[in-house]
Amino acid sequence: MVLEKIFGKNVKDADEEEDKYVDFNKIVEQPTDTKGKIEIEIEKISGYKDTEKIQKEVREGKIVVVETEELKEKDVGELKRAIERIKKTVIAIKGDIVMGPKSVLIVCPSSAVVSRVK
């Protein structure tokens, strides 16, 4: 199949690995010049302790896309506490935070903003 040639595995395998990301670096070369570019991190929050890493990354000027589904299913109260902690950091650095579709939290430093226009 065409997809097998592009991704190097059949589509069934990709469906089974739904929780994993497809690494396009195997297809497209990693940029060599990253100076002056904003980094985007993808994180998963599975507990309150994970907020420390997210806070650190946003303070460093990175945009962080956070998967919250696992903690949402496990303990909604802990998820709310974790988001409040991250939110305090975002307010302190004059950043932006928004819950996107499918329980994805988008956390931005002051150099970025999430558009809310639909």
Secondary structure by P-SEA (a helix, b strand, c coil): ccccccccccaaaaaaacccccccccccccccccccbbbbbbbbbccccaaaaaaaaaaabbbbbbbcaaaaaccaaaaaaaaaaaaaaaaaacbbbbbcccbbbbbbcccbbbbccc
